[in-house]
């Protein structure tokens, strides 16, 4: 697992999990069953003993908390030293507090990302700590080294609004429109106030919030952003051996590039243990000679003489294979760790303390709370000693790739060994266990290599070369640890221009030293490029190296934000801000109406002066709001709302139709009703409690009311976006079972209340005269209707790739643009997918992409029957009929909800579809079907062209086709980016909301 390597974040196992011989998460009863059943009894035991790191508690949930304690314990200790400058822990903490307060004032908070584009310096460290204190994740890039195209890609992909830099490096950064640059060194020169700075993140923070985002090379030629969480980082840096024994008084070298995730080991590892971070200047060896701890790649360490470094106590290497001779030399005078792990598994997830007397140099065993599995091509465990692919699990596994759920679904999959929703990561490294439980690294399963300690996908270099005009084929090979050489065909390709194209697009370490132009590239008997023959050709005299790339390279071929018009004046676009979208305005309207009702109740209405103390009015207000919340989500009601909104003819003014298109924001009424209903019911319970204390309330009614308010609060709490996003299964089950329980309790409470106030009338007559009973009856019917249509239907499944399954149903023919909920366990989970009916044919299809545990298990274990319930329900894209022409923007499996509209052809449309290898992933049949109805569709293959700027691409399509509106079906972040990016420029745009 060489050092350089976004479904849903993995659920983490804790030290309190079930253990077997110190191994977390595996119960003794599991022996001989499940995924380990193919192993012998002995190998099953060794699989766990070797592959599971020790379970250790973590002392801090956020890495900055571990740093902040030293500002109290050792305030005058030097925290960071750079050349002749020094800053103590007290000064570092206060300067970071001031900068964090400024970031928060600019709207930075949990979930945001802040660029740290600078060089090694004290301001760099202040910027990192301030970002963490503000609750955001830092995105490090080495200014002056990263290319302009690379920095733009990083900024756009990470959604960076603020970049921290210095006055020296600010001029080396490209123009980044719409981004604020803050020179941290200027801030440090300003006097500190005597009072503390208010560092209060704008929202709740979680250990699963991002700590930093690293961009690694990808096979598409576009770097992949990996979000590493606080839980990931704390798990490595605050446990042994990842803490490297660092303690106050120790000096730790900071010698690596800030964009390299081992730099996070240097910086955060040192400061979280009270050490002094020694930031190097231009001389690496001079810095290493003055420190106690060195973290480096073998290539960097190999340039340092250990005989001149008697002070060094601990050395840790990772990032590329370490030569045995180098390890032996350093291990004779210091504790020497050989580590391994891609960025996606948090710096390193295996470590080995090397002994020069040992038989071999290995990468050791999993670090605490982590796992490593050696599996075959079918993800089955290999016997001990057999070669297989290494997969990583446990608390090291990051949350996936930014804005790329497809790639995330390919590399991050459910962990069948830990279970419980946890994920494991495919490292694409080959390895095997030695008899004594050490991991032996045996190379890569693909063409990913290490150059100068950085991970490079050779295919990414070749992908850029093949995009050069006139180039048909390209191949790249590694010559040594510092050199790449590329070959292009045909011979008419300009090698200088080809090399310059790579220099424009990729980091410096990806640029080939030479580019050879050949008439054709040699191939093997299987038709693949023969890289062995290319390598042998280098043994013959080679042409001189190409000159340096031109200083003013041509602009990138993908759409850029500079193509976009400027946003409208703020007065005209204020309502397009996400915080003021119709969804939130509807919720606010409901809450405002209830606030007015409360004012009336307290004044003119005099509710609390009534005989019953206002209980009846409070209950009616609560029930009315709950009814609104429930009924607005009813499938028949949803279809009715869409039907009514889309009756408007296209001759009506666009501004009116633009507003009607926002009909799918009705969820705001649900949220407003749920919050207000819960609040009114809490008031009801408070008044009932007051009467109970006065001896005037029925005990049974009081008990039921407390149970009800507890259920309602649980439902509201689990529906909060941070809770729902992290524990979606819990949210879904609390809403389902809690809702049913609340409905039952409401019936019981209503009967008791009516019985106590019927004044001699028959109970049946009193109930029939109660508005509450009829409201409850309506709610009960609404909730029950979908379940009355529950059935298990046959399904035919086609799997064009391991990423996608096509489900075909024949039990009904839904309308285009509707969705169907399907399940394997009806009481526990439901998942909705867009229906794709074929015009004039019975039945429909669903497209299911690997985007999490449930979809992954369905694709891997295809069903022949599956549960459905309720009726098919209208989706966002049904608003298309409000417009004369629309642009559909889809990414990946977003083509599913779009396809039925394209096939139905009710409205002239143009498709923009960005996805990885569409024919390989979704099959020729689906792509050909799209092209039959959309021959001019813009299909952007990210495997060949990298990721486009979807806002610019959508704008270009809107402008070129004369469309009235844009409908975006993509992941949450990209949908919001496209919708907001267009609406602030006066273009009607629509996309899902991802509410509860």
N, C-alpha and C positions, 0 to 999 in steps of 0.2 A: 504493500500500500504506500506508494510514494506520497510525498507531502502534499502536493497541490491536487487535490482531488483528481430557497425557497424548503400536495394534498394537505393535508391537515397536519398540524404539529403532532409529533408522537406523544402519547401519554407516557410519562416517565415512571420507572420503578423506583421505589424508595428503599432505604435501609431497613425499614420495618416489614418489607415484603417477605413472603414465605421463603425460607432458605433450605437448601440441602447441601451440607458440607460447605457453608459459607456462600453458596450460589443463590442470588436473589431470583424470585419469581417462578421457581419450579417446585411444584409439590411432589412429595414422594410418590403419591398415587399415580403420577404420570409415567412412571417407569414402565417401559415395554409397550407404550401406546403412543398414538399421535405421530408427529413427523419423525420421531427417532425410532420408530418400530423396525425400520429396515436394518438397524445396526445390531451388532451382537451386544450381549449384556455388558461386556467389558468396555466396548467402544461407547456405549450409551453413558456409562459412568465417566469415561475420560472426556467425552464430548462436553459434558458439563464442567468437569473439574478444570479442564484446560481452557475452555472457551468463555467462561464467565469470570469477570473480575470480581474482587471482593466487594461486598456491600458496605459502603461507608457513609456516615451522615455528612452533610455539607453545612458548614458553619454560617454561611451567608447566602442569601438568595440573589443578591445583586453585587457584582464585583466592585462597584464604587463604594459600597458600604464597608467592604474589607479594607479599602484604601483610606476612607474617611477616619477610621478609628485611630490611624497613626498620627493624624493631626491633633488628637487629644492625648495619646500616649507618649509620643515622641515628637512634639511640635517643632523643636529646633533642629532635628536631624535633617541633613540634606536629602531631599527627595530626588532631585534631578540635577545632574551636572553636565554642562556642555561647554567644552573648551574652557574659557575663563568665567563662565556664568554659572550661578548656582541658585537654587530655590529650595527653601525648607518645606516640610510637610504643612506647616501652618500657612505659609505663603501660598503654596500650591492650592490648598483647600480654599482659601479666601479668594484667590484670583479665579479659580474655577467656579466658585459660587457666584461671583460677579458676572462672569460670562454666561453662566447657566441662566441667571435671572434675565439677562438680556435676550437670550434665545427664547425663553418662555414668554417674554413680553412680545416677541415677534411671532408667537403662536406655535412654537415648537413644543411637542409633547410626546407621550407614548405612541408608538406606531410610526413616528416620523423618522427621517434619516437626514443626517447632517454631513455634508462633505468636509473632510479634513484633507485639503489639497495643499500640501506644503512639503518642506524638507525636514530632516532631523533637526530638532531644536526644542527648547523649553516651551515656546508657544504651541508647538505640536502637541506636547503632553497636556498642557492646560486645556487645549481645545478638545482633546479626547475625553478628559475627565469632566469638563463642563457639559459636553453632549450627553454623557451618561447620567449626570446629575439632573439634567432636564428631562430625562426619561426616554430620550431618543437613542437611536443606534448611529454610530459613526461609520462613515464610508471613507477609508483612507486611500489616498492616491499620492504618488511621489511626483510633486510638481517639477517640471523640467525634464522628466523622463517619460511620463505617459504622453502619448500622442494626442493631438487635438480631437481626432475622431474617437479615440478611446475615452477621453474625458467627457465628451458630449454623450456618448452611449451610456456611460456610468451615471451621469447626472440625470438623463431622461429615464433610464430604467429604474433607478432608485427613487425617483420622484423627489430629488433634492431641491429644496427651495433656498437653503442657506449654505454657503461654503465658507469654512474657516480657513484662513491662509495667513500670510505675513506680507508686509509691504515689499519685501524682496522678491517673493515668488508670485505676487498678484499679477505682475506684468507678464509673467510667463504662462498664465492661464488663458485659454481661448475665451472669446466673448460668449457669455452664457446668458442669453436673454431671459429676463424674468427671475433671475437668481440674485440674491443679495450676497455680496462678499464682505466678510468682516476680517480685518487685519488684527489678529490677536496680539501681535507685538505692540501695536499702538495702544491697545487697551491696557497692556501691562505697564506702560509708562505713566499712566494716569494714577493719581493718588487714590488709595483705598479709603472708603468711608469708615468711620469708627463703628457704625452699626452693621449688623449682619445683613446680607443680601437675601431677599425672599426667594428661596429655591423650593418652589412647590410645583411639581409637575402638573400639567393641566388635566390629567386624568389618572385613574388608578394604574399602578404598575404591577407587573407580574414577572416571575422568574422566566416565563416563556416569551417575554418581550425581547426584541433584538438587542444585542450588545454591539455587534459590528456587522458590516456587510463586506465580504471579500468578493472580488471579481476574478474568476478563473477562466482560463482558455476553454473554448468550446468547439465542438466539431463543425459548427456552422460558420466559424470565423468571427463570431460575435461572442464576447466574454459573457459568462454566466454569473449572475449575482447570487451569492450564497448568504443567507441570513443565519448568523450564529447567535444563539440566545444567551442570556445570563446564566440560565441553568447549565447550558453546555459548557460555558467558560468556567463557572465556579466549580463544576464537577472535576475539571482537569487541574485548575490552578490552586485549588484549596484542599486538595488531597495529595498524599504521597503516592507515587514518586513525582507526579507532575509539578508539585510545589518546589522541587529541586533542593529542598532543605533551606531555602532562602530565609534569612532572619535579619533583624536590625543590625546595622554595621556592615553587612555584606554589600559589595559593589557588583552590580549586574551590567554587563555590556549591552548597549543598544546599537547593533552594528548592521542590522538587516534593513531592507527597504520597508517603509511603512505599509506598502501595499501587499506585503508578504505576510501570511497569517502567523508565521513564527515571530514576527515583530510584536504581535499581541502577547505572545508568551513572554518576550523580553520585558515589555512595558508593564502590562497588567500583572504579570507574575511577580515582578520585582516590587511594585508599589503596594500590592495587596499583602505583602509580608514585611513591609517596613524597611526594605533595602534602599540603596542609593543607585538610581539608574544613571549610568555613565553613557551619554549619547556621544557617539564617535564623531570625529571630524573626517578628514580625507584619508587618514591612516588607520586602517583596521587593526593592524598588528600592534600599533602603539597603544590603542585602547585596550586590547585584550591583555596586554602585559600589566595593566593596572587594576584588573577586576578579579572577583572571586568566582563568578559564574559566567559561562559562555554558552550561548545558544546560537547555533549556526548550521548551515548546510555543510556537508563534507567538502565541497569545493571551496568554500570560504575558509573553513578551518584548515584545509591543506596548505594554505598560503601562510600559515602562522607557525613559527618554530616553538614547540612546547618547552624547549630548554630555556627560552627567554621569558617564560610565563610561570615562575615558581609560585606566584600568589594564587593561581587558579585552583579552586577546590572542586568545582563541579563543571562538567561539560555535557551538553545535550545536543545531539545532531539528529536531523531528520531532513526530509525533502528529496532525498535521492539515496541510492545504495551507498553505503559507507565502505570504503576499502578496509580490509582487515588490518593492514599495516598501520593505517591512520588511527584506527580504534586502539590498537595495542600500544602505540606510542603515547597517546594521551591517558589511557587507562593505567599506565604504570605510575603516574604522578597525581592523578585526580580521579574522582568518581566519574565514570563515563557512561552515559545513557545513549543507546541507539533506539530512536523512536520511529514510528511510522503512522501515517494516517492522512487521508486527503482532507482538504478544507471542509468538506461536507460532514466530516466526523470530528471537527474541532481540534485542529492543530495536529495532535497525535492521539491515537486511541490504543496503541500498544507501546510499551517501553521495556528495555532490557538493560540491566546494569552489567556491563561487559567486564569479564575477567580475562586478562591476557593469557592465562593458563587454560582457558576453556577450549574445547575442541572446535567450536565454530562461533561465528558472530551471527546472532539472530535478531529478530525484532521483538522478541520477548512474548509477553502475555498481555491481555487486556488490562487497561487501567481501571480504577475503581468504578463500579456501577455501569461498566461497559461490557459488551460481549463481542466476540469474533467467531464467526462460523466459517468452516471450509465446506463448500457445497459443490455439487456437480452441476451440469448444465440445466438440469431440471429442478434445481434448488433443493436437492435431497442431500442429507449429511454424508460426507465422505468418511470412510473409515480412517482411523488414526494412521498417519503415514502416507495416505493417498493424496495426490495432488488435486486441488480443486480451486474454485474461485472464492476469494475471501469477501464475506459480507459482515458489516459492522452493525451492532445494535446497542441499545441502552441509552444512557443519558448523553452520550457523545453525539447522537444523530441530530443534525440541524433540521430546520423546518422546511427546507426545499429551496428551489430556485425562484428568484423574483420574477413575477410576471410570466412564468413558463410552467403551467401546470402539466403540460404534456411531458416535458423532460423530467419534471418531478415525479410523475407517475411511473416513468420508466426506470428511474434510479432509486426511488424510495418506495418500498413495498411493505405490506403488513408483515410483522415478525411472527412467524408461526411458532417460534420456540418460547418467546416471552409472552406472546398473546396480549390480551387486554388492550387492544388498539395501538400497541406500540409498533414502531416502524424499524426497519433495517435498511441499510444503504449498500448498494452494489458498488464495491471499490474497483472492480475490474482488474484486480491483482490476483496472481496465482500464488498459492502457498500450500504448505502442509505442516502438520504437527510433527515435531520430533518425539521420540519415545518419552522424553522427560518433560513434555508439555511446553516447548518453545516453538514459536512460529518461524518457519523458514520462508523467506520471500523469494519467489521464483520468477519474477518478471510480470509483464502486463499481458492482458488478454487482447489488447488492441494496439494501435500505433501511438499511444500516448507516451511521451518521453519526457525526460528532464534535461533542460538546457540552462546552464548557469544557476541551477537550483530551482528554476521555475518550471511548472508543469506546462507542457506544450502539446497540443493535439496536432500531429502532423497533418491530419485531414483539414484542420482549420486553415493552415497555411496554403494547402493545395486548393481549398475552396475559394480563397481570395484570388489566387493565380488564375483559376479557371474562369473567373469573372472578368479578367482582362480581355478587351476586344481582340478577337482573332485566336484566342487560346482555346483549344479543344480538350486537351488532357493535361494534367499536372500531377506531379508526385514529389514528395519531399522526404528526405532521409536525414538521419542524425549521423554526423561524422565522428564527433567526440562530444564531451560534456559542454562545449562552448560553441559548437558549429553545426549549422544546418546547411544543406545544399538542396536546391530544387531543380527539377527538370520540367520543361514545358514543350508542348507540341501544338502546331507544326513549327518548322524552323524559322518561319517568317515572324514569329512573336519576338518583340523587342525585349531582350533580357533586362535592360535598364529600366524600362517602363514597368515590367512585371515586378521587379524588386521594389521599385518605388511604390507600387500599389500595396504591397505588404507593409511597407514602412508607414504608409498613411493610415492603415487600418488596424494593425496589430501592435502590441508592445515591442520594444526594441529587441527583446530576446527571441522573438518569433521570426525576425527578418533573416532570410538565408544569406549566407556569406556570398554565394554565387548562384546564379540562375543559368542553366544550360538549355539552349533551344535546340531541339532535335526534330527531325522530320516526323518521327513517330516514336512512341515509347514502347520498349520491349514488353511482351506479355508472356505469361505462363501458358501451359497447355490447357488451363481452365479459363483462359481469357482475362486473367487479372494482370495488372501491371507487375512486372517482374522486378521488384526492388533489389533482389540479389544481383541481377545483371547491371542495374544502375550503380549499385555500390562497387561492383567490380570495375566498372568503367572509370571510377575515380582513381583507380590504381595507375591509370595511364595519365600522361601529362595533361593538366587541366588548363583552360584559358585563364587569363588574369582575372582577378576579382573585379566585379562591376564597380564603377564609380559610385559615389554617394548619391542618394536620391535627390531630385531637384528640390530647391528650397521652397518653391511654390507649387505643390502638387495640385492636381485637378480635384475638384470637389467630389465628395462621395456620390455614388450612383443612387443611393436610397433617398427618399423624401426627407427634407429637413424642416425644422420648425421655422426657419427663415422664410419658407414659402408661404407661411400663413399670414393673413392680414392681422393688423393690430386689433386687440380686443376693443369692444365698444367702450365709450366713456363709462366710468363706474356708475353714474346715475342710471344709465340705461341697462346695465347688466347686473345690478345688485341682486335682483330676484333670481338670477341664474346661479348664485352661489349655493353650493351644496347644503349649507346650513339653513337656507331659506327656500329650499325646493318645496313643491306643493305637499309632499308627504309630511314634512315638518309643519307646514302652515295649517294643514288639516288637523294635525294633532293639537297644535296651539289653539285652533279655533274651538275644538271640543273643550279643551281645558279652560279657555276664556269664558265659554258659555256656562260651564259649571261654576266658575268663579263668580259670575254674575248671579247665578242661582243661589250661591252661598251668601252673597251680599243681601239678596232679597230675603233669604231665610233668617238672617240675623237682624234685619231691620223691619221692613214692611210686613213680611210674611209671619214673623213671630213664631217660628216653628217650635222653639223650646218653651213657649208659653202654652202650648197645646196640652190637652189632658194627658196624652201619652208621652209627653216630654219630647215630641217631634220624632218618635221612633218610626211611625208610619211613613212620614215624608222622607226621612233619611233612607229607609229601605226602598221606597219607590225610586229615589234618585240613584241609589246604588244599582238597583235592578235594571233601570232604564239604560244606564251606561254599560253595564255588562251585556245587556241585550244588543246594544249597538256594536260592541266589540265582537260578539259571536256572530251575529247575522251578517255583518259586512264581509266576513270571511266565508260565508256559506257558498258552495259551488254555484247554485242557481242564482244567487245574488250577484256573484262575480260576473257570470255570463250576461245577466241582465244589465249591469252597469256598462259593460263593454258594448252591448247591443245599443243601448240608448246613446252612448257617447259617439258611436260611429254612424249614427243616422244623419249627421250633419253633411250636407252636400258639399262638394269641392268648390262650388261657386262662393261659398261663404268666405269672409276675409281670413287670410292665413293666420292672423293673430288669434282669432277665435278658435280655429281648428288646432292651432298649436296648443292652446290651453286644454281643449277637449282631449287631445292625445295623452294628456297626463292622467287619464282616468285610472291607470293602474297604480297610482299613488294612494288609492283608497285605504291602504294599510295604515295611513296616518289616523284615520277615524278609529281603526281597531286599537291603535296604541293609546290615543286620547281617551277612548271609552274605557279601556282596561285600567289605565292609571286613575281616571276620575272615579270609576266604579269602586276600585279598591280603597280610594281615599274616603268616599262616602260610607262604605261599609265599615271602615275603621272608626269613623265618627259614630256610626250606629252602635258598634260594640262599646265604644267609650261611654255613650249615654246609657246603654243597657247595664254596663258595669256600675255606673253611678246609681242607677235605680236598684240594682241588686244589693249594693251596700246599704241602701235605705230600706231594704226588705220588700221591694215592690216588683221584682223581676222573677221570672220562672227560671229555676236553675237549669233545666234541660235546654231551654232556649239559649241561655248564656253559654253553656258548654258547646252547643252546636255552632254558635256564633264565633267563639274563639277558634274552633277548628276551621271554620270557613275563612276567617281572616288570615290564619296561618297559611292555608292553601293558596289564597290569592296572593299573599306576599311572596310565597315561594315561586309562584308562576311569574310574577313580575320580576323578581330578582334573577331567575334563570333566563329571562328573556332579554336582559341587558346585553348589549352587543359584546362587551369583553367576556362575559360569562358564557353567552351562547356560542361565541366563536371558539372558546377553549373546550367547553363541555357540551357539544351540540347534542349528543345522545341523551345526556341528562336533561337538557332543556326540552327535548322532544317528549321524553317519557313523563316529565313533570307536567307538561302541558296536557298530554293525553290522559294519563291516569288521574292527575290532580284535577283536571277539568271535569272528568266524569264524577270523581268523588265530591267535588264542589256542587255539582248539579244535584246529586243525591241528597247532600246535606241541605241544600236550599229547599228541596221538596219537603224534607222532614221538618225543617224550621218553619216553613210556611204553614204546614198543617198544624203545628203546635201553636203558632201565633194566632191563626184564625180560630182554632178551638178555644183559646183563652179569651177571645173577644167576641164570641158569637151571640152572647146575650140571650140564651135560651133557644135560638134558632137551631134547626137540624144542621149537623156538621156539613153534610153534602150541600145544602142550600148556601151556607156561609162560604164554603170553598168556591162554589160556582159564581158567587158574587164578588170574589176577590180578584182584582186586577193582577195580583202577583201570580195567581194560579195560571191564568191564561198566558201571561208572559213566560212562565216556566214551561208551559206546554209547548209554546212556540219554539223556545230554546231547545227543548228535548227533541222535538221533531227535527229541528235543524241539525243537531249533533248526530242524531240516529240515521238520518237519510243516507249518507254515504255508506254506512255499515250495513244498511239493508240491501245494498247492491254489492256486497262482498262476495267474490267468487274466485275460484282457482281455475285458470284457463290454460289451454295448451299454448305453447310458444315454440316457434322454430328459430334457431339461433345460427347465425353465420358470423364467423370471427375472421375478418380479413387480415388482422394482425394481433399481436399480443396486447395491443393498446386499445383495441376497439372491438365491440360486439354489436351486431345488428339483430334486433329481436323483431320477429314478424308475427303479428296476431291476426286472427280471422274472426274473432267473436263479435266485432262491431266495426263500423266505419265512421270515425270521428270527423269533425270539420277541420279544415286546414288551420293551423295556428293554435290548436288546443294541446293540452298535455294530459298524460295519464299517470296516476300514481301506481307503482308496483312494489311488491314486497315478497320476501321469503318468510318473514315472521311478522304476520299482520299486527300483532299486539305491540310489537317493539319498535318497528321502523317502517317508514314509507319514503320512497324517493320518486320524484316526479320527473318525467322526461317528455320532450316534445314529440307529438304524433306526426308521422309523415305518411299521410294517405296518398295513394297513387290515384290521380284523376280517373274516374270511371271504373275503378276496380274496388273490390271489397277488401276490407282489412286495412292494416296500417303497419308501419315500422317504427321502432325506437332506436336511436343511436346512443349506445352507452360507452363512454370513454373511461379509461382508468384514471380516476381522480381521487382516490381514497380507498379506505378499507373495503367498503361495501361493493363499490363498482369493481375493484380489483378482484375480489373473491368471486363475483358473478362471472367475470370474464374468464377466470381460471377454472371455474367449476360451472359449466354452462347448464342451465336448467332446461327441462322439457315442459314444465308447468310452473306457473307463477300466479301469485294473488294480485287481483285488481279490486278497486272499490270505487264507489261513487260514479260521477259522470265526468266526461272529458271537460276540461276547464280552459277558458280563453287565456291566452298569454299576451305578453307585451306587444308582439308584432301584429296583433289583430287591428291595431290602430292604423295600419297602412292605408286602409280605404278612405281615410280622411284627406289623403294627399294625391295629387295628380301623378307624381313620380317620387320614388324613394331610393335611397342608397342603403343597402344592407352591409354592415360591417360585422364580420364574424372572425373569431380566432378558434383554431382547433375544433373541438366538438361542438362549438357554437353553430356550426353548419346545420346541426340537427333541427333546431327551432326555425331556421331560415328556409331550409329546403322545401317544406310544404307550401310556403308562400310563393317560392320561385316556380314550383310545379303547377300550382293553381293559376298563377298568372293573372290575378285580379287587378293588379296595379303594375304599370311599367316600373321595372326596378333594375338596378345594377348591383352586382355582388362584388364585395372586396373581402377576400378570404385569406387570412394569414395562418399558415400551419406548417408543421414539419413534415416533409416528404408525403404529400397528400395521397399519392397512389399507393405507396408502400404502407401507409398507416390505415387508410380508409378503403383501399381497393379500387381497381380500375372501374368497376361497375358504377360506384357512387360518383366518382369524378366525371366519368363520361355522361352520366345522367345530368349532372350539373351543367356541363358544357352544352348539352343538347338544348337546354332552355335558356342558358346564359353563355352563348358563344364568345361574348366579349368580356366575360368576367375577369376581374383582376385576382388571380390566384398567386399569392406570394409564398414561395417555398422557402421557409426560414433555414432549412438545411443547406440551401445553395446560396441564399442572398442575405442571410442574417435577419435580425428582427427590424422591421420598418418602424418609422414613427407613424403610429396608427392615426393620430390626430391629423397630421399632414396628409396622409394617404386618403383618409375619409374626406377631408376638405377638397382635395384635388378631384375625387370622384364626384362629389356634390357639385362642384363648379363645372366640370366637364359635361355632365349629363343633364344639367338644368333641373335637378331634383328639388323638391320642396322640403324634404326632411331626411334625416339619417337615423336608422335604427341599428343599435349596436348590441350584439349578443356575444359576450366575451366574459372573462373572469371579472371579479369585482373591481379590482384596481383599474384595469384597463377600461372597463365600461365607464367608470366614473371619470377617468381621464378624457375619454373621447366625448362623452356627453357634456361635461363641463367645458372642455376646450372648444367645442363648437358653439354651445349656447352663449358663451361670453362673447362670441363674435356674431351673434344675431342669427344663428342657424338652428332651426328646430331639431332637437336630437333627443333620442329616447333609449333607455336601457334599464335593465332590472335594478331593483333597490336592495335586495338581500336583507329584507326586514324579517321580523319573526313570523 
